[in-house]
Amino acid sequence: MTMRHRVEVESGRLLESLLSLGAWFLLLVSGYLYVAGVLCGRSNPLASGNGVQDFVVVVALSPLFFYLGPRHNWRPAEISARTILTWNGLSYVVPFFLALHWEYLGNALGAQFSLTGADLSALNPRSIMILALALAAIAGLLAYHLVWAHRARILRSYLAALLGIPCVVAVITLGLGDAAYLHVHHYSLGAYLFPFFRFRKIPSLVAQAFFLGLAVEGIARWGIDPMWYRVP
């Protein structure tokens, strides 16, 4: 391969990455504006429960989140329109859009509760069943992805990140003791899980889109609230 041809190939890949990032970024911002402006009915669609600063954080961190997840399985622009419709559209936009309605899904299922110790200890049987099914689904998805991480020869780093983050949260929670309690917001759960669904497989793509939508919905509706709250 000549130097000129190598430069052309690298330039083509860079253009594809930029186009993919641009399309994904528009989806991300559109989801935020839809939740804040339409579902929440705010006059300023850039504002979350904490004001406009959360939108600024989402925009600033979007390249990092694209690098962690979508760049691995968000199809480039040179493929056929039909494949883009199936892959980027039906398998990504649709589950992303559904997750933006998390508040309504929770109400329809009759399982509205916070992931805090107090709420979890007082769950009714219906909520316990729904929570158990959700945890089983997440565990199944992660087990499926561990297989693909092994095949991609990234299992060690994959497991280190997957288990390391909860370990850090647990250490901080134990360190705070009785002075504070942990509240796992669904935006933080979505943001934590979505980068691990990074493989070019339909289940991986759908899961990534859903958990991304979950994170966007939580931020746009409630804001980026802290995970630890001081006990009064």
C-alpha positions as CSV (number, residue, x, y, z in Angstrom):
1,M,0.0,0.0,0.0
2,T,1.5,3.3,-1.0
3,M,1.6,6.3,1.3
4,R,-1.0,8.1,-0.8
5,H,-3.4,5.2,-0.7
6,R,-2.9,4.8,3.1
7,V,-3.7,8.5,3.6
8,E,-6.9,8.1,1.5
9,V,-8.0,5.1,3.4
10,E,-7.4,6.8,6.8
11,S,-9.2,10.0,5.5
12,G,-12.1,7.8,4.5
13,R,-12.3,6.2,7.9
14,L,-12.1,9.5,9.6
15,L,-15.0,10.9,7.5
16,E,-17.1,7.8,8.2
17,S,-16.5,8.2,11.9
18,L,-17.4,11.9,11.8
19,L,-20.6,11.2,9.9
20,S,-21.5,8.5,12.3
21,L,-20.8,10.7,15.3
22,G,-22.8,13.5,13.8
23,A,-25.9,11.3,13.1
24,W,-25.6,9.7,16.6
25,F,-25.2,13.2,18.2
26,L,-28.3,14.5,16.5
27,L,-30.2,11.4,17.8
28,L,-28.9,12.1,21.3
29,V,-29.9,15.8,21.3
30,S,-33.2,15.1,19.7
31,G,-34.1,12.6,22.5
32,Y,-33.2,15.1,25.2
33,L,-35.2,17.9,23.6
34,Y,-38.2,15.5,23.1
35,V,-38.2,14.5,26.7
36,A,-37.7,18.0,28.2
37,G,-39.8,19.9,25.7
38,V,-42.6,17.5,24.7
39,L,-43.0,14.9,27.4
40,C,-42.2,17.2,30.3
41,G,-43.8,20.3,28.6
42,R,-41.1,22.7,29.6
43,S,-41.0,26.1,27.8
44,N,-37.2,25.7,27.5
45,P,-36.5,22.3,26.0
46,L,-32.8,22.6,27.0
47,A,-33.7,22.6,30.7
48,S,-33.8,19.5,32.9
49,G,-34.9,19.3,36.5
50,N,-31.6,21.1,37.4
51,G,-31.7,23.7,34.6
52,V,-29.7,24.0,31.4
53,Q,-26.4,22.9,32.8
54,D,-27.3,19.2,32.4
55,F,-27.8,19.7,28.6
56,V,-24.3,21.3,28.5
57,V,-22.8,18.3,30.3
58,V,-24.5,15.8,27.8
59,V,-23.2,17.7,24.8
60,A,-19.7,18.0,26.3
61,L,-19.5,14.3,27.1
62,S,-21.2,13.0,23.9
63,P,-17.9,12.4,22.0
64,L,-16.6,10.3,25.0
65,F,-19.8,8.2,25.1
66,F,-19.7,7.7,21.3
67,Y,-16.1,6.5,21.6
68,L,-17.0,4.1,24.4
69,G,-20.0,2.5,22.7
70,P,-21.6,3.5,19.4
71,R,-18.3,3.8,17.4
72,H,-18.0,0.0,17.7
73,N,-21.4,-0.9,16.3
74,W,-23.0,2.2,14.8
75,R,-22.8,1.4,11.1
76,P,-20.9,3.9,8.8
77,A,-22.6,5.9,6.1
78,E,-21.3,4.1,3.1
79,I,-23.5,1.0,3.5
80,S,-26.9,0.8,1.7
81,A,-29.9,2.8,2.7
82,R,-31.8,-0.4,3.4
83,T,-29.1,-1.6,5.9
84,I,-29.0,1.8,7.5
85,L,-32.8,1.7,8.0
86,T,-32.7,-1.7,9.5
87,W,-29.5,-1.3,11.6
88,N,-29.4,2.3,12.6
89,G,-33.2,2.9,12.4
90,L,-35.2,-0.1,13.5
91,S,-32.6,-1.6,15.8
92,Y,-31.4,1.7,17.4
93,V,-33.8,4.6,17.0
94,V,-36.9,2.5,17.9
95,P,-35.6,1.1,21.2
96,F,-34.0,4.5,22.0
97,F,-37.3,6.2,21.5
98,L,-39.2,3.6,23.6
99,A,-36.8,4.1,26.5
100,L,-37.5,7.9,26.4
101,H,-41.0,6.9,27.6
102,W,-39.6,5.2,30.7
103,E,-41.9,7.2,33.0
104,Y,-45.0,6.0,31.2
105,L,-43.7,2.4,30.9
106,G,-43.2,2.3,34.7
107,N,-46.7,3.7,35.3
108,A,-48.2,1.2,32.9
109,L,-46.5,-1.7,34.6
110,G,-47.4,-0.4,38.1
111,A,-43.8,-0.5,39.2
112,Q,-42.7,3.0,40.1
113,F,-40.0,2.9,42.7
114,S,-36.5,4.3,43.4
115,L,-33.4,2.1,43.6
116,T,-32.7,3.0,47.2
117,G,-32.5,0.8,50.2
118,A,-35.7,2.1,51.7
119,D,-37.8,1.7,48.6
120,L,-36.3,-1.8,47.8
121,S,-37.1,-3.1,51.3
122,A,-40.8,-2.0,50.9
123,L,-41.6,-3.4,47.4
124,N,-44.9,-4.9,46.7
125,P,-45.1,-8.4,45.1
126,R,-45.8,-7.0,41.6
127,S,-42.8,-4.6,41.8
128,I,-40.6,-7.5,43.1
129,M,-41.6,-9.6,40.1
130,I,-40.9,-6.8,37.6
131,L,-37.5,-6.0,39.3
132,A,-36.5,-9.7,39.2
133,L,-37.4,-10.0,35.5
134,A,-35.4,-6.8,34.7
135,L,-32.4,-8.1,36.6
136,A,-32.6,-11.4,34.9
137,A,-32.8,-9.7,31.5
138,I,-29.8,-7.6,32.3
139,A,-27.8,-10.6,33.6
140,G,-28.7,-12.5,30.4
141,L,-27.6,-9.7,28.2
142,L,-24.3,-9.3,30.0
143,A,-23.6,-13.1,29.9
144,Y,-24.2,-13.0,26.1
145,H,-21.8,-10.1,25.8
146,L,-19.1,-11.8,27.9
147,V,-19.0,-14.5,25.2
148,W,-18.4,-11.8,22.5
149,A,-15.9,-10.0,24.7
150,H,-14.0,-13.3,25.0
151,R,-14.2,-13.9,21.2
152,A,-12.9,-10.3,20.7
153,R,-10.1,-11.0,23.1
154,I,-11.0,-8.1,25.4
155,L,-12.5,-10.1,28.2
156,R,-10.1,-9.0,30.9
157,S,-10.6,-5.3,30.3
158,Y,-14.3,-5.8,29.7
159,L,-14.7,-7.5,33.1
160,A,-12.4,-5.1,34.8
161,A,-14.6,-2.1,33.8
162,L,-17.9,-4.0,34.3
163,L,-17.1,-5.1,37.8
164,G,-14.8,-2.2,38.8
165,I,-17.4,0.5,38.6
166,P,-19.8,-1.2,41.0
167,C,-16.9,-2.0,43.3
168,V,-15.9,1.7,43.5
169,V,-19.6,2.6,44.2
170,A,-19.7,0.0,47.0
171,V,-16.4,1.2,48.5
172,I,-17.7,4.8,48.6
173,T,-21.0,3.8,50.1
174,L,-19.3,1.8,52.8
175,G,-16.9,4.6,53.5
176,L,-19.8,7.1,54.0
177,G,-21.5,4.7,56.4
178,D,-24.7,5.9,58.0
179,A,-24.0,9.5,57.1
180,A,-25.4,9.0,53.6
181,Y,-27.5,6.6,51.5
182,L,-27.1,5.4,47.9
183,H,-29.6,6.2,45.3
184,V,-29.0,4.6,41.9
185,H,-30.8,6.8,39.5
186,H,-31.9,5.3,36.2
187,Y,-29.8,7.8,34.3
188,S,-26.7,6.4,36.1
189,L,-27.8,2.8,35.5
190,G,-28.3,3.5,31.8
191,A,-25.0,5.4,31.4
192,Y,-23.1,2.7,33.2
193,L,-24.5,-0.2,31.2
194,F,-24.8,1.1,27.6
195,P,-21.1,1.2,26.7
196,F,-20.8,-2.6,27.4
197,F,-23.3,-3.4,24.5
198,R,-20.7,-2.6,21.9
199,F,-20.7,-5.5,19.5
200,R,-22.0,-5.6,15.9
201,K,-24.9,-7.9,16.8
202,I,-28.6,-6.9,16.8
203,P,-29.2,-7.8,20.6
204,S,-26.1,-5.7,21.4
205,L,-27.3,-2.7,19.3
206,V,-30.9,-2.8,20.7
207,A,-29.6,-3.0,24.3
208,Q,-27.2,-0.1,23.8
209,A,-29.9,2.0,22.3
210,F,-32.4,1.2,25.1
211,F,-30.0,2.0,27.9
212,L,-28.8,5.1,26.2
213,G,-32.4,6.2,26.0
214,L,-32.9,5.4,29.7
215,A,-29.9,7.6,30.6
216,V,-31.1,10.5,28.4
217,E,-34.7,10.2,29.8
218,G,-33.4,10.4,33.3
219,I,-31.2,13.4,32.7
220,A,-33.7,15.3,30.7
221,R,-36.6,14.7,33.1
222,W,-34.9,14.9,36.5
223,G,-31.3,16.1,35.9
224,I,-27.9,14.8,36.9
225,D,-28.6,14.3,40.6
226,P,-26.0,12.9,43.0
227,M,-25.9,9.2,43.8
228,W,-25.3,9.8,47.5
229,Y,-27.6,11.8,49.8
230,R,-26.8,12.8,53.3
231,V,-29.1,11.4,55.9
232,P,-31.1,14.2,57.6
